[in-house]
Amino acid sequence: MKNFDGIEGAGWTVLTARERDVIHPVAEGKSNKLIAMELGISMRTVEAHRARIFYKMGVRNAVQLAREVCTNPEPEKNDLADPVRS
């Protein structure tokens, strides 16, 4: 696994585009197998994305992830590019 020092619990800003594709179905409670079929990727790839999402979002399970996604929704793309906007 790549060096992820300093990004544990960093949230939305450090997620890749594919991780953003996977995060909502995971938070909705969909199975890895179903997510894999919907996205056209392997189940093992979904499992890897899911593990990285949990780490980057600072959660330990899908219930915590769902709560985080609901309470802190994904910021607009413009907000991600410029976190200091007023």
N, C-alpha and C positions, 0 to 999 in steps of 0.2 A: 504494500500500500504506500502511496505517496506520503511525503512529509506534510502532515496537517497541523503542525505546531501553530498555536495562536488562533485557530479557527473553530475550535470546539465551542459550540453554542453561539457562533457568530450570526446565525440566522440567515435570512433570505439573501443577503448580499453576496454570499459565497457559494450559493448553489449554482450548478451548471444548468444549461438549458434542458438537458435530458432529466436531471434531477427534479427540475420544475415540472416536467411532464409526469413524473412518477409520484410526486408528493401528494397531489390531490386524491388520486385513486387509493393510495395507502391510507390517507386520512379518512376516506370514505369507508374503509374497512374491506376493500376489495382484496381478493387473494392474489398472491404473487403470480399464480398461473393465469388468472384472468387478466391481470395487468399486462403480462407478457404477451398474451394473445392479442389484446387490444392495440398494443404498441408495436407488435411485430418483432419482438426481441425475445431472447431466451429467459427462462425463469431464473436462471443463475445470475443473469445480468440485472434483473429486477432486484434480486436479493442483495447484490452488491450496491446498487443505487440506494436501496432502502437503508442499508447499514450506514452509508456515508451521509444520507439525509438525517438519520437519527443523530449521528455525531455532530454534524454541522448545526443542526437545530437545537442541540443540547437536550434531547429527550431520550428516554429509554425504551419506549414502546409506542404502538400505534395510537393508543388512547391519549397519551400525552401529546403526540404529534397532532392529533385531531383538535385537541384543546388549543394548542399553539396556533394552528392554522386559523381557527375560528376567532381567537382573541387578537391575533396579530396577523391580519391578512397580508397577502403578497402586495408589496408596494408597487406603484406604477413604475414602468420602465424608466421614465424620466427621473423619478425619485431615487432609483438605484444608481443611476449614473452620477447624480449630484446630491449626496446625502446632506449637504450643508444648505440646501435651498431653504428659503424662508417663505 
